[in-house]
Amino acid sequence: MTSLDPSDAAAPLDAIGPHTVEVGPWRRRLILFQRVAGGYMIFKGLTYWSGLVGIGDGAGVAFKNEALDAQAATVFFAVIDLVAGVALWLGSTWGAMMWLIAAGLQLFADVVVLAPSGFLVLLTIIEILLVAGYVILRFMVHAETDRRR
């Protein structure tokens, strides 16, 4: 009978940690990509916040003069982009889902609610390209794990 007491030298204790998890090259790329996308989403969320608090050339005045639906969209994306960005940075699965939902809603808001400015269109195009890259990397990670089985 083996003892689970940590002071017992005869009992093998394998601590769970980075050395016990096998991470393939595509999964490493996905983790790095999620960090980049998370950093981008944090930047994008802070961009919305700068418009809310008035950083820049009359940004606070411009926000007050917006229509109510555009103000609501700005506040929504200021919050959701930061939440999705931090969750992506930490590598959580729900963060990726939050990001995909936020990206779809951003595209919808750009077309229907917000007045498209050059900078906002650029941010949305970059986000769509990042989502496409994420989907491709997810498929590569899935194929990599299937080959290992």
Residue frames as qw, qx, qy, qz and C-alpha x, y, z in Angstrom:
[[0.000, 0.891, 0.453, 0.000, 0.00, 0.00, 0.00],
 [0.448, 0.277, -0.004, 0.850, 1.44, 3.36, -1.02],
 [0.201, -0.684, -0.425, 0.558, 1.11, 6.48, 1.01],
 [0.319, 0.768, 0.311, 0.460, 0.14, 9.81, -0.51],
 [0.434, -0.840, -0.056, 0.320, 2.00, 11.71, 2.20],
 [0.462, 0.855, -0.183, 0.152, 4.42, 14.18, 0.53],
 [0.289, -0.760, 0.574, -0.100, 7.06, 13.40, 3.12],
 [0.866, -0.049, 0.496, 0.030, 7.08, 9.75, 2.01],
 [0.005, 0.628, -0.580, -0.519, 9.98, 9.48, -0.44],
 [0.326, 0.024, 0.920, 0.217, 8.73, 6.18, -1.87],
 [0.408, 0.673, 0.580, -0.209, 5.46, 7.68, -3.19],
 [0.371, 0.152, 0.425, 0.812, 5.85, 9.06, -6.71],
 [0.120, 0.781, 0.391, -0.472, 4.40, 12.54, -6.96],
 [0.379, 0.267, 0.460, 0.757, 4.09, 14.06, -10.40],
 [0.053, 0.570, 0.291, -0.767, 3.15, 17.66, -10.01],
 [0.455, 0.702, 0.509, 0.203, 0.89, 19.09, -12.64],
 [0.149, -0.782, 0.111, 0.595, 2.62, 21.89, -14.46],
 [0.463, 0.747, -0.274, -0.392, 4.14, 23.00, -17.75],
 [0.001, -0.489, 0.859, 0.154, 6.58, 20.12, -17.81],
 [0.424, 0.116, 0.883, -0.164, 3.72, 17.57, -17.80],
 [0.570, 0.667, 0.326, -0.352, 1.84, 19.01, -20.78],
 [0.523, 0.011, 0.580, 0.625, 2.90, 18.29, -24.32],
 [0.300, 0.802, 0.152, -0.493, 2.42, 21.34, -26.53],
 [0.709, 0.310, 0.460, 0.435, 2.88, 20.95, -30.27],
 [0.321, -0.084, 0.203, 0.921, 4.23, 23.61, -32.60],
 [0.107, -0.503, -0.520, -0.682, 0.80, 24.64, -33.93],
 [0.467, -0.741, -0.478, 0.064, -0.58, 25.00, -30.42],
 [0.485, -0.409, -0.078, 0.769, 2.40, 27.22, -29.53],
 [0.137, 0.184, 0.379, 0.896, 1.64, 29.36, -32.56],
 [0.299, -0.654, -0.581, -0.382, -2.00, 29.57, -31.53],
 [0.518, -0.658, -0.361, 0.410, -1.04, 30.65, -28.00],
 [0.356, -0.226, 0.124, 0.898, 1.24, 33.36, -29.40],
 [0.024, -0.377, -0.539, -0.753, -1.45, 34.42, -31.86],
 [0.382, -0.727, -0.567, -0.068, -4.00, 34.68, -29.04],
 [0.456, -0.544, -0.179, 0.681, -1.62, 36.97, -27.17],
 [0.189, 0.007, 0.340, 0.921, -1.24, 39.18, -30.24],
 [0.214, -0.529, -0.615, -0.544, -5.02, 39.25, -30.81],
 [0.464, -0.685, -0.501, 0.254, -5.58, 39.95, -27.12],
 [0.370, -0.368, -0.010, 0.853, -3.16, 42.86, -27.22],
 [0.023, 0.231, 0.493, 0.838, -4.94, 44.18, -30.29],
 [0.338, -0.646, -0.630, -0.268, -8.34, 43.92, -28.60],
 [0.454, -0.613, -0.340, 0.550, -7.01, 45.71, -25.51],
 [0.235, -0.140, 0.219, 0.937, -5.67, 48.48, -27.77],
 [0.137, -0.403, -0.612, -0.667, -9.03, 48.67, -29.56],
 [0.416, -0.688, -0.591, 0.069, -10.94, 48.82, -26.28],
 [0.400, -0.510, -0.154, 0.746, -8.68, 51.58, -25.02],
 [0.120, 0.128, 0.415, 0.893, -9.30, 53.45, -28.27],
 [0.293, -0.623, -0.606, -0.398, -13.02, 53.39, -27.55],
 [0.498, -0.659, -0.407, 0.390, -12.36, 54.49, -23.97],
 [0.346, -0.177, 0.073, 0.919, -10.28, 57.42, -25.21],
 [0.108, -0.389, -0.480, -0.779, -13.33, 58.62, -27.11],
 [0.471, -0.652, -0.589, -0.075, -15.49, 58.19, -24.03],
 [0.526, -0.637, -0.254, 0.503, -13.29, 60.13, -21.62],
 [0.200, 0.975, 0.072, -0.065, -12.27, 62.81, -24.09],
 [0.543, -0.491, 0.430, 0.528, -8.63, 62.03, -24.85],
 [0.465, 0.263, 0.576, 0.618, -7.60, 63.55, -28.15],
 [0.004, 0.025, 0.175, 0.984, -8.85, 66.49, -30.18],
 [0.496, -0.021, 0.061, -0.866, -12.36, 67.11, -28.84],
 [0.321, -0.027, -0.930, -0.178, -13.15, 63.41, -28.59],
 [0.003, 0.326, 0.788, -0.522, -15.40, 63.83, -25.55],
 [0.339, 0.419, 0.076, -0.839, -17.41, 66.53, -27.31],
 [0.407, 0.209, -0.692, -0.558, -17.76, 64.34, -30.38],
 [0.177, -0.160, -0.963, 0.123, -19.10, 61.49, -28.22],
 [0.153, 0.415, 0.560, -0.701, -21.73, 63.76, -26.65],
 [0.394, 0.440, -0.176, -0.787, -22.89, 64.87, -30.09],
 [0.130, 0.072, -0.936, -0.320, -23.31, 61.29, -31.36],
 [0.673, -0.246, -0.345, -0.606, -26.72, 59.66, -31.70],
 [0.663, -0.448, 0.435, -0.413, -27.88, 57.58, -28.74],
 [0.991, 0.098, 0.076, -0.040, -27.42, 54.25, -30.56],
 [0.625, 0.587, -0.345, 0.381, -23.86, 55.19, -31.55],
 [0.212, -0.656, 0.510, -0.515, -23.11, 56.16, -27.93],
 [0.874, -0.243, 0.308, -0.288, -24.46, 52.80, -26.73],
 [0.924, 0.337, -0.109, 0.141, -22.36, 50.95, -29.30],
 [0.319, 0.698, -0.447, 0.460, -19.25, 52.86, -28.25],
 [0.484, -0.542, 0.507, -0.463, -19.77, 52.05, -24.57],
 [0.974, -0.007, 0.150, -0.172, -20.53, 48.40, -25.40],
 [0.832, 0.437, -0.207, 0.271, -17.35, 47.96, -27.43],
 [0.017, 0.738, -0.482, 0.471, -15.26, 49.85, -24.87],
 [0.662, -0.411, 0.512, -0.362, -16.19, 47.19, -22.33],
 [0.965, 0.135, 0.195, -0.111, -16.47, 44.03, -24.46],
 [0.660, 0.644, -0.325, 0.210, -13.20, 44.59, -26.33],
 [0.084, -0.662, 0.626, -0.403, -11.24, 44.90, -23.07],
 [0.787, -0.222, 0.474, -0.327, -12.90, 41.80, -21.59],
 [0.934, 0.356, 0.045, -0.006, -12.26, 39.77, -24.75],
 [0.432, 0.748, -0.431, 0.262, -8.70, 41.09, -25.00],
 [0.322, -0.579, 0.655, -0.363, -7.75, 40.12, -21.46],
 [0.876, -0.031, 0.417, -0.240, -9.39, 36.71, -21.83],
 [0.824, 0.546, -0.135, 0.071, -7.56, 36.11, -25.12],
 [0.154, 0.754, -0.561, 0.305, -4.28, 37.17, -23.56],
 [0.513, -0.408, 0.668, -0.353, -4.81, 34.64, -20.78],
 [0.193, 0.214, -0.909, -0.302, -5.67, 31.93, -23.32],
 [0.438, 0.177, 0.732, -0.491, -9.17, 31.12, -22.14],
 [0.184, 0.286, 0.849, 0.405, -11.61, 29.38, -24.47],
 [0.066, 0.798, 0.576, -0.163, -14.49, 31.66, -23.53],
 [0.135, -0.688, 0.133, 0.701, -12.29, 34.62, -24.43],
 [0.143, -0.084, 0.726, 0.668, -12.03, 33.38, -27.99],
 [0.051, 0.575, 0.799, 0.167, -15.79, 32.96, -28.16],
 [0.083, -0.821, -0.303, 0.477, -16.31, 36.43, -26.69],
 [0.170, -0.481, 0.405, 0.759, -13.92, 37.79, -29.29],
 [0.131, 0.189, 0.816, 0.531, -15.71, 36.09, -32.17],
 [0.007, -0.751, -0.658, 0.065, -19.05, 37.44, -30.97],
 [0.153, -0.775, -0.055, 0.610, -17.58, 40.93, -30.50],
 [0.203, -0.246, 0.584, 0.746, -16.05, 40.82, -33.99],
 [0.086, 0.452, 0.808, 0.368, -19.38, 39.89, -35.55],
 [0.101, -0.841, -0.478, 0.234, -21.18, 42.60, -33.61],
 [0.244, -0.588, 0.191, 0.747, -18.47, 45.10, -34.56],
 [0.163, 0.068, 0.704, 0.688, -19.02, 44.35, -38.24],
 [0.038, -0.671, -0.725, -0.147, -22.78, 44.72, -37.77],
 [0.211, -0.811, -0.267, 0.476, -22.38, 47.97, -35.85],
 [0.261, -0.361, 0.376, 0.812, -20.05, 49.41, -38.48],
 [0.066, 0.267, 0.740, 0.614, -22.60, 48.73, -41.20],
 [0.215, -0.674, -0.669, -0.228, -25.81, 49.64, -39.35],
 [0.407, -0.815, -0.351, 0.217, -25.14, 51.87, -36.31],
 [0.448, -0.627, 0.101, 0.629, -21.82, 53.70, -36.35],
 [0.442, 0.879, -0.090, -0.152, -20.74, 56.33, -38.83],
 [0.915, 0.017, 0.104, 0.389, -17.75, 54.65, -40.49],
 [0.025, -0.937, 0.303, 0.173, -14.59, 56.66, -40.12],
 [0.622, 0.587, -0.517, 0.027, -11.31, 55.70, -41.75],
 [0.039, -0.478, 0.788, -0.386, -9.74, 54.62, -38.47],
 [0.689, -0.047, 0.531, -0.492, -12.75, 52.54, -37.41],
 [0.869, 0.418, -0.116, -0.239, -12.88, 50.81, -40.79],
 [0.411, 0.589, -0.673, 0.176, -9.16, 50.03, -40.53],
 [0.321, -0.336, 0.755, -0.463, -9.61, 48.55, -37.03],
 [0.825, 0.147, 0.328, -0.436, -12.50, 46.40, -38.25],
 [0.766, 0.525, -0.355, -0.106, -10.58, 45.11, -41.28],
 [0.164, 0.522, -0.780, 0.305, -7.62, 44.19, -39.06],
 [0.541, -0.173, 0.647, -0.508, -9.97, 42.42, -36.65],
 [0.887, 0.306, 0.059, -0.341, -11.59, 40.40, -39.46],
 [0.599, 0.562, -0.566, 0.075, -8.14, 39.36, -40.71],
 [0.125, -0.424, 0.782, -0.439, -7.17, 38.33, -37.16],
 [0.761, 0.016, 0.432, -0.484, -10.35, 36.25, -36.84],
 [0.848, 0.445, -0.226, -0.180, -9.58, 34.52, -40.15],
 [0.344, 0.555, -0.711, 0.260, -6.05, 33.77, -38.94],
 [0.431, -0.292, 0.677, -0.521, -7.43, 32.42, -35.67],
 [0.884, 0.176, 0.176, -0.397, -9.82, 30.07, -37.46],
 [0.725, 0.520, -0.452, 0.012, -7.00, 28.74, -39.66],
 [0.087, 0.498, -0.758, 0.412, -4.74, 28.20, -36.64],
 [0.664, -0.152, 0.507, -0.528, -7.55, 26.40, -34.76],
 [0.919, 0.307, -0.072, -0.235, -7.94, 24.00, -37.67],
 [0.526, 0.560, -0.604, 0.212, -4.19, 23.39, -37.74],
 [0.244, -0.402, 0.718, -0.514, -4.15, 22.68, -33.98],
 [0.835, 0.038, 0.302, -0.458, -7.09, 20.31, -34.40],
 [0.845, 0.437, -0.301, -0.064, -5.30, 18.47, -37.20],
 [0.231, 0.571, -0.700, 0.362, -2.14, 18.30, -35.09],
 [0.485, -0.271, 0.654, -0.514, -3.98, 16.73, -32.15],
 [0.910, 0.213, 0.080, -0.346, -5.71, 14.25, -34.47],
 [0.662, 0.533, -0.520, 0.082, -2.33, 13.10, -35.85],
 [0.045, -0.497, 0.742, -0.449, -1.03, 12.46, -32.31],
 [0.737, -0.133, 0.421, -0.513, -3.90, 10.12, -31.43]]
